[in-house]
Amino acid sequence: MATNLRVNNGNKAPLLAASAMVISAPAAASIDTAVESMLAPVAAALSAFVFAKLPIFGYEIPWIVLWLAVAASFFTLYLGFINIRGFALALRLVRGDYHDPKAPGEISHFQAVATAVSGTVGVGNIGGVAVAIVIGGPGAAFWLIVAGFLSMSTKLVECTLGVKYRKYNPDGSVSGGPMYYLEHWLSSRGKPGLGKGLGKFYALSMVIGCLGIGNMFQSNQAYVQFVSITGGEASFFADKGWLFGLAIALVVGLVIIGGIRSIAAVASKIVPFMAVLYLCSALVIVILSAEHIPAAIELIVSSAFSVESATGGMIGAIIVGFQRALFSNEAGLGSASIAHSAVQTDHPASEGLVSLLEPFIDTVVICTLSSLVIVVTAYPAGLMDQGLEGIALTSAAFEHHVSWAPYPLAVAALLFAFSTAVAWSYYGLKAWTYLFSEHPVSEGIFKLAFCAFLAIGCMIQLQAVLDFADAMVFLISVPNILGLYLFAPEVKKEVASFIAKVKSGEVHNYRRDGVPTAADAVRGV
């Protein structure tokens, strides 16, 4: 995910360093200093509130993590473990079994989930997991999987609502997301002004978030990875952040200018490639440490339920594991529902079921494999005692077996950062048009601003901007999850009705039977 990944990763891995690289030009420095001095106090105060910790049973737990975790647990129970019951149907949906090419919307189920996954899978899946294990011990990996499993239910609720309350525009495009379903809840109960205000608060926060963590941070990380694989400090681009910034702004601009159809087309190709690249690389490292797998699994499970340990025992592992998972897959923030809202379907619950796959891919699969790489390699090799953190630790684990392994890791990280920026451009665009208008000029202004911020992100490190954006994105989970609770009975009915229609054959299987003709309709087929 884009957020909460700004951690100290050390400097012992020359190929994959996560620290920001910045231009030292006086103009950039002056901008950096001016913005930092102006925004830093506000960002610090907001971050202190949003990520404040509550003392519970002798442990300090960030209240925002508790808020997200309780919601994920509630929806899993309330919907009868839909993350298990609906998983097979979700796979059939994303495969295209029930995709109606004549249904309203702009993209397929597969393209929608690919776009959303591109927005959540980021450098945190590589470096953030390593941080979690360093802080919470190997048991954090177990609870990370549990949190990812529970998060699937939250994602289903918000994405079902995103489709159900989306807006159809005159040009055939659609707009959806929390700003629309939160507004609807209050407007339908005689409070349109309050509904519009809440929608605008969400949209404004999303615009700020997309320009910070979904934009500048991503381009900065992409620049770091590009320099790493082109020679490090000796690279031609090592002191040319402005040049890389212009290049990535141009590439992203060419993608986002075509709207969600173009973004989804790119995401549906790049997401499978980058996921397979990283997963295959990680699997090779795990296989090369095969003799340590049984001991690693035993260590993960025992540490997950250990009462006492140097890393805080079971409670400490739970806190860190849940935090990493929830910060990675964004379940509860509502951002992914913006992308899922563009799907072609007449059944909102169909896309809710498809969205189950997003936390599964992001957290249960990719983050878990990252955890295994650390536990089966870093622990036996003594890398945990070398002061390595984050991406530097993951890179060292890869390099332990294969000297050149960090290179595909760096390429994957670069692609993660690029794809996240592309997805968040759409989130920000829909939030922007909610605030202003769907007019092409309005959209054009946002796209130009987004690309400009991408270039700036490669030249200067505006930490206060990133901290402020980070806090705002997580703050909006408060009204969003409140809305999810209020809509829960409605979503439960939607899901039950859709599953019943699939079982009865009322929902047509287009992949198996083809698109019905007019003659079929007359015959009642």
C-alpha positions in Angstrom: 0.0 0.0 0.0 1.0 3.6 -0.4 0.6 4.6 3.2 2.6 4.4 6.4 5.7 3.0 4.8 8.1 5.8 5.6 10.4 3.8 7.9 14.2 3.9 8.5 15.5 1.1 6.4 19.1 1.4 7.2 21.9 1.8 4.7 23.5 -1.7 4.5 21.7 -2.8 1.3 23.3 -0.8 -1.5 20.8 -2.0 -4.2 17.5 -1.5 -2.4 17.5 1.5 -0.1 14.1 3.0 0.8 15.4 6.4 2.0 14.4 9.3 -0.2 16.8 10.7 -2.8 16.4 14.4 -3.4 17.7 17.1 -5.6 19.9 19.6 -3.7 19.2 22.6 -5.9 18.7 25.8 -3.9 15.2 26.3 -5.4 14.1 22.9 -4.4 15.6 23.3 -0.9 13.8 26.6 -0.4 10.5 25.1 -1.4 11.1 22.1 0.9 12.0 24.4 3.8 9.1 26.7 3.3 6.5 24.0 3.0 7.9 22.0 5.9 8.0 25.0 8.3 4.4 25.9 7.4 2.8 22.5 7.4 4.9 20.5 9.8 3.1 21.6 13.0 -0.3 20.8 11.5 0.9 17.5 10.2 2.5 16.5 13.5 -0.7 17.4 15.5 -3.0 15.5 13.1 -0.7 12.5 13.0 -0.4 12.4 16.7 -4.2 12.3 16.9 -4.9 9.7 14.1 -2.1 7.3 15.2 -2.5 7.9 18.9 -2.2 4.7 21.1 -4.6 3.5 23.7 -3.4 1.6 26.7 -5.2 -1.8 26.8 -4.2 -4.7 29.0 -0.8 -3.1 29.5 -0.2 -2.7 25.7 -0.4 0.4 23.6 -2.6 -0.1 20.6 -3.2 2.6 17.9 -6.9 3.4 18.1 -7.2 3.6 14.3 -5.9 0.0 14.0 -8.4 -1.1 16.7 -11.2 0.7 14.8 -10.3 -1.1 11.5 -9.8 -4.5 13.2 -13.1 -4.4 15.1 -14.9 -3.6 11.8 -13.2 -6.4 9.9 -14.1 -8.9 12.6 -17.7 -7.7 12.9 -18.4 -7.9 9.1 -16.8 -11.3 8.9 -19.2 -12.6 11.6 -22.2 -10.6 10.5 -22.0 -11.9 6.9 -21.4 -15.5 8.0 -17.8 -15.8 6.9 -18.5 -14.6 3.4 -14.8 -14.4 2.8 -14.9 -18.3 2.8 -18.4 -18.9 1.4 -18.0 -16.4 -1.4 -14.4 -17.1 -2.4 -15.1 -19.7 -5.2 -17.9 -17.5 -6.7 -15.5 -14.5 -6.6 -13.0 -16.5 -8.7 -15.7 -17.3 -11.2 -16.8 -13.7 -11.4 -13.3 -12.4 -12.0 -12.8 -15.1 -14.6 -15.8 -13.6 -16.5 -18.4 -16.2 -16.0 -21.1 -13.7 -15.2 -19.8 -10.6 -17.0 -22.6 -9.0 -19.0 -21.0 -6.9 -21.8 -24.3 -4.8 -22.0 -24.4 -4.0 -18.3 -23.8 -0.4 -17.2 -20.3 0.5 -16.3 -16.9 0.9 -18.0 -14.6 -2.1 -17.1 -14.7 -5.8 -16.4 -14.6 -7.5 -13.0 -11.0 -8.5 -13.6 -9.9 -5.0 -14.7 -11.6 -3.5 -11.6 -9.9 -5.8 -9.1 -6.6 -5.4 -11.0 -6.9 -1.6 -10.7 -7.7 -1.8 -7.0 -4.9 -4.3 -6.3 -2.4 -1.9 -8.1 -3.5 0.7 -5.6 -2.8 -1.4 -2.5 0.2 -3.5 -3.5 3.2 -1.3 -2.9 6.7 -1.2 -1.4 5.1 -1.9 2.0 4.4 -5.4 0.8 8.2 -5.8 0.6 9.6 -3.5 3.3 6.7 -3.0 5.6 6.4 -6.8 6.3 10.1 -6.9 7.3 9.5 -4.0 9.7 6.5 -5.8 11.2 8.6 -8.9 11.9 11.5 -6.9 13.4 9.1 -5.1 15.7 6.6 -7.9 16.5 8.7 -11.0 16.0 7.9 -13.9 13.6 4.5 -14.3 15.2 3.4 -11.1 13.5 3.4 -13.0 10.2 0.6 -15.3 11.6 -1.6 -12.4 12.7 -1.0 -10.6 9.5 -2.6 -13.5 7.6 -5.6 -13.5 10.1 -6.0 -9.7 9.6 -5.9 -10.1 5.8 -8.5 -12.8 6.0 -10.9 -10.7 8.1 -10.3 -7.6 6.0 -11.8 -9.3 3.0 -15.3 -8.9 4.5 -14.8 -5.1 5.1 -13.8 -4.7 1.5 -16.9 -6.6 0.3 -19.2 -4.2 2.1 -17.6 -1.0 0.9 -17.3 -2.2 -2.7 -20.9 -3.4 -2.9 -22.0 0.0 -1.7 -19.7 1.8 -4.2 -21.5 0.1 -7.1 -25.0 0.4 -5.7 -24.8 4.1 -5.1 -22.6 5.1 -8.0 -23.6 8.0 -10.3 -24.0 7.6 -14.1 -22.7 10.5 -16.1 -24.0 11.8 -19.5 -21.0 10.6 -21.3 -21.5 7.0 -20.2 -18.8 7.1 -17.5 -19.6 6.3 -13.8 -18.5 7.8 -10.5 -18.7 6.0 -7.2 -17.1 5.7 -3.8 -17.8 6.5 -0.1 -18.6 10.2 -0.9 -21.6 9.0 -2.8 -23.0 6.3 -0.4 -22.3 8.4 2.7 -24.1 11.3 1.1 -27.0 9.0 0.1 -27.5 7.8 3.7 -28.0 11.2 5.1 -29.8 12.7 2.1 -32.4 9.8 2.1 -33.1 10.7 5.7 -33.9 14.4 5.1 -30.4 15.8 5.7 -29.0 16.5 2.2 -26.8 19.4 3.4 -25.1 17.2 6.0 -24.8 14.4 3.5 -23.1 16.6 0.9 -20.8 18.0 3.6 -19.7 14.6 4.7 -19.2 13.6 1.1 -17.0 16.7 0.5 -15.0 16.0 3.6 -14.2 12.5 2.3 -13.4 13.7 -1.2 -11.1 16.5 0.0 -9.2 14.1 2.2 -8.9 11.7 -0.7 -7.5 14.5 -3.0 -4.9 15.4 -0.3 -4.1 11.7 0.2 -3.6 11.0 -3.5 -1.3 14.0 -4.0 0.9 12.9 -1.1 1.1 9.2 -0.4 -0.5 8.1 -3.7 1.7 10.4 -5.7 4.8 12.1 -4.4 5.9 9.2 -2.2 5.3 6.7 -5.0 7.4 8.7 -7.6 10.1 9.2 -5.0 10.2 5.4 -4.3 10.2 4.7 -8.1 13.1 7.0 -8.5 15.0 5.3 -5.7 14.5 1.9 -7.3 15.4 3.1 -10.8 18.7 4.6 -9.6 19.4 1.4 -7.7 19.1 -0.8 -10.7 21.1 1.6 -13.0 24.2 1.8 -10.9 23.3 3.4 -7.5 25.4 6.4 -6.7 27.3 5.9 -10.0 24.1 6.0 -12.0 23.6 8.8 -14.6 20.3 9.5 -12.9 21.7 9.7 -9.3 21.5 13.5 -9.3 18.8 14.0 -11.9 15.6 13.5 -10.0 14.0 16.2 -12.2 14.7 14.2 -15.3 13.2 11.0 -13.9 10.3 13.0 -12.5 9.5 14.5 -15.9 9.7 11.0 -17.5 7.5 9.3 -15.0 5.0 12.2 -15.1 4.8 11.8 -18.9 4.3 8.0 -18.7 1.7 8.3 -16.0 0.0 11.1 -17.9 -0.3 9.0 -21.0 -2.0 6.3 -19.0 -4.4 8.4 -17.0 -5.5 10.7 -19.8 -7.8 8.0 -21.1 -9.6 7.7 -17.7 -10.5 4.4 -16.0 -10.6 2.4 -19.2 -7.0 3.2 -19.9 -5.9 2.8 -16.3 -7.7 -0.5 -16.0 -6.2 -1.7 -19.3 -2.7 -1.0 -18.0 -3.4 -2.3 -14.5 -4.8 -5.6 -15.9 -1.4 -6.2 -17.7 1.1 -4.8 -15.2 -0.4 -6.2 -12.0 -0.3 -9.8 -13.0 3.3 -9.3 -14.3 4.6 -7.6 -11.3 2.9 -10.0 -8.9 4.2 -13.0 -10.7 7.7 -11.5 -10.9 7.8 -10.9 -7.1 6.1 -14.1 -6.1 8.4 -16.3 -8.3 11.4 -14.5 -7.0 10.3 -14.9 -3.4 9.4 -18.6 -4.0 12.9 -19.3 -5.3 14.4 -17.8 -2.1 12.0 -19.8 0.1 12.8 -23.0 -1.8 16.5 -22.4 -1.5 15.9 -22.3 2.3 13.7 -25.3 2.2 15.5 -27.1 5.0 14.4 -24.2 7.3 10.7 -24.2 6.4 9.4 -26.6 9.1 11.3 -24.8 11.8 10.2 -21.4 10.4 6.5 -22.4 10.5 6.9 -23.7 14.0 8.6 -20.5 15.0 5.8 -18.3 13.5 3.0 -20.3 15.1 4.7 -20.6 18.5 5.6 -16.9 18.6 2.1 -16.0 17.6 0.7 -17.6 20.8 3.6 -17.0 23.1 2.7 -15.2 26.3 6.1 -13.7 26.8 8.8 -12.9 24.4 11.4 -10.2 23.7 9.0 -8.7 21.1 6.0 -8.4 23.4 4.6 -11.9 23.1 1.2 -12.7 21.6 -0.4 -9.3 22.1 2.5 -7.5 20.6 2.5 -9.9 17.6 -1.3 -9.3 17.1 -0.9 -5.6 17.3 1.9 -5.4 14.8 0.5 -8.0 12.5 -3.0 -6.4 12.3 -1.4 -2.9 11.8 0.7 -4.0 8.9 -2.1 -5.9 7.2 -4.7 -3.2 7.6 -2.3 -0.5 6.5 -1.4 -2.6 3.5 -4.8 -3.6 2.1 -6.7 -0.3 2.9 -9.9 -2.2 4.0 -12.1 0.3 5.7 -10.7 3.4 4.0 -13.1 3.1 1.1 -10.6 4.0 -1.5 -10.8 0.8 -3.5 -14.6 1.1 -3.9 -13.9 4.1 -6.2 -12.2 1.8 -8.7 -14.7 -1.1 -8.2 -17.6 1.3 -8.8 -16.6 1.5 -12.5 -17.3 -2.2 -13.2 -19.9 -3.4 -15.7 -22.6 -5.1 -13.7 -26.3 -4.9 -12.8 -25.6 -6.6 -9.5 -23.7 -4.5 -6.9 -23.0 -7.6 -4.7 -21.1 -9.2 -7.6 -18.4 -6.7 -7.4 -18.4 -6.9 -3.6 -17.6 -10.6 -3.9 -14.9 -9.9 -6.5 -13.3 -7.4 -4.0 -12.7 -10.3 -1.6 -9.8 -11.2 -3.7 -8.0 -7.9 -3.2 -6.9 -8.3 0.5 -6.3 -12.0 -0.3 -3.8 -11.2 -3.0 -2.3 -8.1 -1.2 -2.0 -9.5 2.3 -2.7 -13.2 2.5 -0.5 -14.1 -0.5 2.1 -11.4 -1.1 2.7 -10.2 2.5 2.7 -13.8 3.7 5.4 -14.8 1.1 7.4 -11.8 2.1 7.2 -12.9 5.7 8.4 -16.4 4.8 11.4 -15.0 3.0 12.4 -13.2 6.1 11.8 -16.0 8.6 13.3 -18.9 6.5 16.4 -16.9 5.4 17.1 -13.9 7.7 16.8 -15.7 11.0 19.0 -18.8 10.1 21.5 -16.6 8.3 21.9 -14.2 11.3 20.7 -11.2 9.2 18.3 -10.1 12.1 21.4 -9.2 14.1 22.9 -6.8 11.6 20.7 -3.8 12.2 18.8 -4.1 8.9 15.3 -2.8 8.6 12.5 -2.7 6.0 13.4 -3.2 2.4 17.1 -3.4 3.3 16.4 -6.6 5.3 14.2 -8.1 2.6 16.9 -7.3 0.0 19.6 -8.9 2.1 17.5 -12.0 2.5 17.2 -12.3 -1.3 20.9 -11.6 -1.8 21.9 -14.2 0.8 21.1 -17.0 -1.7 21.4 -15.3 -5.1 23.7 -12.3 -5.5 21.7 -10.7 -8.3 18.3 -11.5 -6.7 17.8 -7.9 -5.4 17.6 -6.7 -9.1 14.2 -8.3 -9.9 13.1 -7.3 -6.4 14.0 -3.7 -7.3 12.1 -3.9 -10.6 9.1 -5.3 -8.8 9.3 -2.4 -6.2 9.5 0.1 -9.1 6.5 -1.4 -10.7 4.6 -1.5 -7.4 5.2 2.3 -7.0 4.2 3.1 -10.6 1.0 1.1 -10.5 0.0 2.5 -7.1 0.4 6.1 -8.5 -1.7 5.2 -11.5 -4.5 3.7 -9.4 -4.5 6.6 -6.9 -4.7 9.1 -9.8 -8.2 7.7 -10.5 -9.2 7.8 -6.8 -8.1 11.4 -6.6 -9.8 12.3 -9.9 -13.2 11.0 -8.8 -12.8 12.8 -5.5 -11.9 16.0 -7.3 -14.8 15.8 -9.7 -17.1 15.2 -6.8 -15.9 18.5 -5.3 -15.9 20.5 -8.5 -17.5 18.9 -11.6 -17.3 16.1 -14.1 -16.4 18.7 -16.8 -13.5 17.8 -19.0 -11.7 21.0 -18.1 -12.0 20.2 -14.4 -10.6 16.7 -15.0 -7.8 18.1 -17.1 -6.7 20.5 -14.3 -6.5 17.6 -11.9 -4.6 15.4 -14.2 -2.0 18.1 -14.9 -1.7 18.8 -11.1 -1.2 15.1 -10.4 1.5 14.8 -13.0 3.2 17.9 -11.7 3.3 16.5 -8.1 4.8 13.3 -9.5 7.7 15.2 -10.9 8.1 17.3 -7.7 8.2 14.1 -5.6 11.4 13.0 -7.3 13.1 16.3 -6.6 12.2 17.1 -3.0 11.1 15.2 0.1 8.1 17.0 1.6 7.8 14.9 4.8 5.2 17.1 6.3 3.0 16.7 3.2 3.3 13.0 3.3 2.6 12.8 7.1 -0.4 15.1 6.6 -1.8 13.1 3.7 -1.2 9.8 5.6 -3.2 11.0 8.5 -6.0 12.4 6.4 -6.4 9.1 4.5 -6.8 7.1 7.7 -9.0 9.7 9.4 -11.6 9.2 6.7 -12.0 5.6 7.8 -14.0 6.9 10.8 -17.0 8.2 8.8 -16.6 5.4 6.2 -16.8 2.5 8.6 -19.7 4.2 10.5 -21.5 4.2 7.1 -20.6 0.6 6.5 -22.2 -0.4 9.9 -25.4 1.5 9.0 -25.6 -0.1 5.5 -24.7 -3.6 6.8 -28.3 -5.0 6.8 -28.8 -3.8 3.2 -25.5 -5.3 2.0 -26.3 -8.6 3.7 -29.6 -8.7 1.7 -27.8 -7.8 -1.5 -25.2 -10.5 -1.1 -27.8 -13.2 -0.2 -30.0 -12.2 -3.1 -27.2 -12.3 -5.6 -25.9 -15.7 -4.5 -29.4 -17.1 -4.6 -29.9 -15.8 -8.2 -26.6 -17.4 -9.2 -27.6 -20.7 -7.8 -31.0 -20.6 -9.4 -29.6 -19.7 -12.8 -31.4 -16.3 -12.9 -27.9 -14.7 -13.3 -26.7 -15.8 -16.7 -23.4 -17.6 -17.1 -22.1 -15.8 -20.2 -18.8 -17.6 -20.3 -20.5 -21.0 -20.4 -23.6 -20.2 -22.5 -22.6 -17.1 -24.4 -24.5 -13.8 -24.8 -28.3 -14.4 -25.1 -29.8 -13.4 -28.4 -33.2 -11.8 -29.0 -34.6 -15.2 -30.0 -33.4 -16.6 -26.6 -35.2 -13.8 -24.8 -38.4 -14.7 -26.6 -38.0 -18.3 -25.7 -37.4 -17.2 -22.1 -33.8 -18.5 -22.1 
